[in-house]
Amino acid sequence: MKIRYLFIFLSTIVLSIHSMAQASLQKYVGAEAGICFISGKMLEMEFIRGDIPAYPGGYSSTYLKSYMNKGYTGIKAEVLSRNNKFGFSAGLRYIQMNSSVGRNTYWTGNTNYFYLMYRQDGVNTEYLKVKELDQRTSYLGIPLEARFFPYNARLFRVYFKLGADVGFKLHSKTDVIFYNQSMDYLEDEVADLIGDSEPVSASVTVSAGVRVGRESKPSINLEAGLPTVFMTSGSSGLVNPVFGGGFQISFQIPIKSKVQ
């Protein structure tokens, strides 16, 4: 259901961009970079022994801790409406989702590893001491965004933005940091046990920012995104993303002057 609404939103922006691009309106092209810090819940993994909190971000020293973020860079083109109040943009992004699970070691004297069940054969069970599990997944993303400028053109223009992106997986890698480095040869087998990330990642972000630059001139956009809501829960094999917040910076140059 969430994905259906997302595609309706994306289709609406695509049609708006297409129709506006046919007219003699102000257009921009530019580059962007951003990061999103994500609150997530660790997946239930029966082969891991440890006290897992029932809520994200537990603070007990015996808990396993999970962490997740999303970084991206990309290129994007934007078309402004005739009254310069609205902007519609689309482009391409390289997205990297990073997630990790490890032992909380806030207090001196606590162990900095947890037990991972490697093999079970009848009455015999083998455990490995693991300090941390890290997974990195890269996606080719398609961002579509709509901006609203409540004030007239000036050097500093505040705006509000609703954006979404859909990413298609390019590559995924899981690293296992063992307590004993002599166990490193088992890394691939443990990674297979954990599982892989999903092939598609999608999210929606509500942002507020400021555009610095004169009309029809190069500009810089600085914005804060909160919240970011994830439409797909399997972006990682370790952590389920719930919501997040972050920052984005972009640089734009005009490619066509507005017809008066």
C-alpha positions in Angstrom: 0.0 0.0 0.0 2.8 2.4 0.9 4.6 1.7 -2.4 1.4 2.4 -4.4 1.0 5.9 -2.8 4.7 6.6 -3.4 4.4 5.8 -7.1 1.3 7.9 -7.4 3.3 10.8 -5.9 6.3 10.2 -8.2 4.1 9.9 -11.3 2.5 13.3 -10.5 5.8 15.0 -10.3 7.1 13.4 -13.5 4.0 14.6 -15.4 4.4 18.1 -13.9 8.0 18.3 -14.9 7.3 17.1 -18.4 4.5 19.6 -19.0 6.4 22.5 -17.5 9.6 21.6 -19.4 7.8 22.3 -22.7 7.2 25.9 -21.8 9.8 28.7 -21.7 10.4 28.6 -17.9 13.5 29.0 -15.8 15.4 25.8 -15.6 18.4 24.8 -13.5 20.8 21.9 -13.4 23.1 21.1 -10.5 24.8 18.7 -8.1 23.8 17.6 -4.6 25.1 15.7 -1.6 23.4 14.7 1.6 23.3 12.5 4.7 20.4 11.0 6.7 20.8 9.6 10.2 18.4 6.8 10.7 16.6 5.4 13.7 16.0 1.7 13.2 15.3 -1.6 15.0 17.6 -4.5 14.9 16.3 -7.5 13.1 15.4 -10.6 15.2 18.3 -13.0 14.6 17.9 -16.2 16.6 21.6 -17.1 16.0 22.8 -14.2 18.1 23.0 -14.4 21.9 22.6 -11.1 23.6 20.1 -8.9 25.4 18.3 -7.0 22.7 16.2 -4.0 23.8 12.5 -4.0 22.8 12.9 -0.3 21.7 15.4 1.4 19.4 18.4 2.9 21.1 18.4 1.1 24.5 21.1 2.4 26.9 21.8 -0.6 29.1 25.5 -1.7 28.9 24.4 -5.3 28.1 22.5 -4.4 25.0 23.5 -4.9 21.5 23.4 -1.6 19.6 22.4 -0.9 16.1 23.3 2.0 13.9 22.2 3.1 10.4 22.8 6.0 8.0 22.2 6.9 4.4 24.6 9.0 2.3 24.2 10.1 -1.3 25.5 12.3 -4.1 23.8 13.1 -7.4 22.8 15.4 -10.2 19.4 17.0 -10.6 17.5 19.3 -13.0 14.7 21.6 -11.8 12.0 23.6 -13.6 10.3 26.6 -11.9 6.7 27.6 -12.4 5.8 30.8 -14.1 5.3 32.7 -10.9 8.6 31.2 -9.4 6.6 29.8 -6.4 7.1 26.1 -7.3 10.0 24.0 -8.4 9.9 20.4 -9.7 13.1 18.4 -10.0 14.3 14.9 -11.0 17.7 13.3 -11.4 20.0 10.5 -10.5 21.7 9.6 -7.1 24.3 7.2 -5.9 23.1 6.1 -2.5 24.9 4.1 0.2 23.1 2.6 3.1 25.4 1.8 6.1 24.2 -0.4 9.0 26.0 -2.0 11.9 25.3 -4.1 15.0 27.7 -4.4 17.9 28.0 -4.7 21.7 27.5 -1.6 23.8 30.7 -0.9 25.7 29.8 2.3 27.5 31.0 0.9 30.9 34.5 -0.1 31.7 34.9 -3.9 32.2 32.1 -5.0 30.0 32.8 -7.4 27.2 33.1 -5.9 23.7 31.8 -8.9 21.9 28.6 -11.0 21.5 28.1 -14.7 20.7 27.0 -15.8 17.2 25.9 -19.3 16.7 27.9 -20.6 13.7 27.0 -24.3 13.6 24.6 -26.7 15.3 25.0 -30.4 14.9 22.8 -32.6 17.2 23.8 -31.8 20.7 26.9 -29.8 19.7 26.6 -26.1 19.1 29.5 -23.8 18.0 29.6 -20.1 18.8 31.8 -17.4 17.5 32.8 -14.2 19.4 31.9 -11.2 17.2 32.6 -7.6 18.0 30.6 -6.0 15.2 28.6 -6.7 12.0 28.7 -4.0 9.3 26.8 -3.9 6.0 27.1 -1.5 3.2 24.7 -1.4 0.3 24.9 0.9 -2.7 21.8 1.9 -4.8 21.2 3.8 -8.0 18.5 6.2 -7.0 15.9 8.3 -8.8 14.9 11.4 -6.8 11.8 13.4 -7.5 11.0 16.5 -5.6 8.6 19.4 -5.4 9.6 22.8 -3.7 7.4 25.6 -2.6 8.8 29.2 -2.1 6.4 31.2 0.0 8.2 34.5 -0.6 9.1 36.4 -3.8 12.5 36.1 -5.4 15.4 37.6 -3.4 18.9 36.8 -2.4 17.8 34.5 0.4 14.6 32.5 -0.3 13.1 30.1 2.3 11.4 27.0 0.8 9.6 23.8 1.8 10.1 20.6 0.0 8.5 17.2 -0.4 10.7 14.6 -2.0 11.0 10.9 -2.6 13.6 8.6 -4.0 13.6 5.0 -5.2 16.9 3.1 -5.3 17.8 -0.1 -7.1 20.6 -2.1 -5.6 24.0 -2.2 -7.3 26.1 -4.0 -4.7 26.1 -5.1 -1.1 28.9 -6.2 1.3 28.8 -7.5 4.8 31.9 -7.3 7.0 32.3 -9.3 10.2 34.7 -8.1 12.9 35.7 -11.1 15.0 37.0 -10.9 18.5 39.7 -13.3 17.4 41.2 -12.3 14.1 42.1 -15.9 13.5 38.4 -16.5 12.7 38.5 -14.0 9.7 38.5 -16.9 7.2 34.8 -17.6 8.3 33.7 -14.1 7.3 31.9 -15.1 4.1 30.1 -17.9 5.8 28.8 -15.7 8.6 27.8 -13.0 6.0 25.7 -15.6 4.2 24.1 -16.6 7.5 23.0 -12.9 8.1 21.4 -12.4 4.7 21.4 -9.7 2.2 19.6 -6.3 1.8 16.5 -5.9 -0.4 16.9 -5.0 -4.1 14.8 -1.8 -3.8 14.9 1.0 -1.3 12.4 3.8 -1.2 11.8 6.8 1.1 9.9 10.1 1.4 11.3 13.2 3.0 9.8 16.5 4.2 12.4 19.3 4.2 12.9 23.0 4.9 15.7 25.1 3.5 17.1 28.3 2.1 18.2 29.1 -1.4 21.1 31.6 -1.7 21.4 33.3 -5.0 19.7 35.8 -7.3 17.0 34.8 -9.8 18.5 33.3 -13.0 21.9 33.2 -11.4 23.9 30.3 -9.8 22.6 29.4 -6.4 23.3 27.2 -3.3 20.6 25.4 -1.4 21.0 24.4 2.3 18.3 22.3 3.8 17.3 20.1 6.8 15.1 17.0 6.2 12.9 15.8 9.0 11.4 13.4 9.0 12.5 10.8 6.4 10.1 7.9 6.3 11.1 4.6 4.7 8.6 2.9 2.5 10.7 -0.3 2.4 11.8 -2.0 5.6 14.4 -4.4 4.1 17.1 -1.8 3.1 19.5 -3.7 5.3 20.0 -7.3 6.4 20.8 -6.1 9.9 18.5 -3.1 10.8 15.0 -2.2 9.8 14.9 1.6 9.2 12.0 3.4 10.8 12.6 7.2 10.3 15.4 9.6 10.0 16.6 13.1 9.6 19.6 14.8 7.9 21.0 17.5 5.8 21.5 18.3 2.1 23.5 20.8 0.2 23.2 21.4 -3.5 24.6 23.8 -6.2 22.5 24.9 -9.2 23.3 26.9 -12.4 20.6 28.2 -14.8 20.4 26.6 -18.2 17.7 28.9 -19.7 16.5 32.3 -18.8 12.9 32.9 -18.1 10.9 34.6 -20.8 9.4 37.8 -19.6 
